[in-house]
Amino acid sequence: MEIDIISEDTNPMLHRADVRFEIVHDDATPSRLSVRDSLAAKLNKDSAEVVVHKLDTKFGMRKTVGYAKVYDSPEFARDIEQDYMLDRNKIEGGDAEADADAEAEAEEA
């Protein structure tokens, strides 16, 4: 699988870059998670900072065009992205961590 960056637009207000990319692959369309990991490696980012929104493969083609948001930190991704997108990209939600902290404080009291 070979990833080429088509465009990368920075969005400083949301602490992210919007990336459009193209993948050339030999087999079937790669999974969202494998694309996320490969894109993170290409951009020297952590996988939790990359949220793949769209993968579009034309029928019979070995080329996929996609769209991802690359955040400055995983915390920004958890704060801004919707829960279903975090679930699709297997990124731990911030609410689960807040709930765990609240439970720990309740047990201490």
C-alpha positions in Angstrom: 0.0 0.0 0.0 1.4 3.3 -1.1 0.1 6.6 0.3 0.5 10.0 -1.5 -0.6 13.2 0.1 -2.7 15.3 -2.4 -3.3 18.3 -0.2 -2.8 19.4 3.4 -4.5 22.4 4.9 -3.8 23.6 8.4 -6.6 24.7 10.7 -5.1 26.4 13.7 -8.4 27.2 15.3 -9.1 23.4 15.7 -5.5 22.4 16.2 -5.5 20.1 13.2 -4.6 19.6 9.5 -7.1 18.5 7.0 -5.4 15.9 4.7 -6.6 14.5 1.4 -4.6 11.5 0.2 -4.5 8.8 -2.4 -3.7 5.1 -1.8 -2.6 2.6 -4.5 -3.1 -0.9 -3.3 -2.7 -4.4 -4.8 -5.5 -6.2 -3.0 -9.0 -5.1 -1.8 -9.6 -1.7 -0.3 -7.5 -1.5 2.9 -9.2 -1.2 6.3 -9.7 2.2 8.0 -7.3 1.2 10.8 -4.5 0.1 8.5 -4.9 3.4 6.5 -4.8 5.4 9.7 -1.7 3.6 10.9 0.1 4.1 7.5 -0.9 7.7 7.3 0.2 8.4 10.9 3.6 6.8 10.1 4.0 8.9 6.9 3.2 12.1 8.8 5.3 11.2 11.9 2.2 11.3 14.1 0.7 9.0 16.7 -2.2 6.9 15.5 -4.5 8.4 18.1 -4.0 11.8 16.4 -5.3 10.7 13.0 -9.0 10.4 12.3 -9.9 8.9 8.9 -13.2 10.3 7.7 -13.7 9.0 4.2 -12.3 6.3 1.9 -13.6 6.2 -1.6 -12.7 3.4 -4.1 -14.1 3.4 -7.6 -15.4 -0.1 -8.6 -12.7 -2.2 -10.1 -9.9 0.3 -9.4 -6.8 -0.2 -7.2 -6.8 3.4 -6.2 -8.6 4.9 -3.1 -9.0 8.6 -2.4 -9.5 9.6 1.3 -9.9 12.4 3.7 -8.5 12.5 7.3 -8.0 15.0 10.1 -4.6 15.0 11.8 -4.7 16.7 15.2 -1.9 18.2 17.2 -2.6 15.8 20.1 -5.0 13.0 21.0 -6.8 15.2 23.5 -7.8 17.7 20.8 -9.1 14.8 18.7 -11.2 13.5 21.6 -12.6 17.0 22.4 -13.6 17.9 18.8 -14.5 14.7 17.0 -17.9 13.1 17.3 -18.1 9.8 19.3 -19.0 7.7 16.3 -15.9 8.8 14.5 -13.8 8.1 17.5 -15.4 4.6 17.6 -14.7 3.9 13.9 -11.1 4.9 14.3 -10.7 3.0 17.6 -9.7 6.0 19.6 -10.5 6.0 23.3 -13.1 8.6 24.1 -12.4 11.3 26.6 -15.7 10.5 28.4 -14.5 7.1 29.5 -11.5 8.6 31.1 -13.6 11.2 32.9 -15.9 8.5 34.1 -13.0 6.4 35.4 -11.6 9.5 37.3 -15.0 10.2 38.8 -15.4 6.6 40.0 -11.9 6.7 41.5 -12.7 9.8 43.4 -16.0 8.4 44.6 -14.3 5.3 45.9 -11.7 7.4 47.8 -14.5 9.3 49.6 
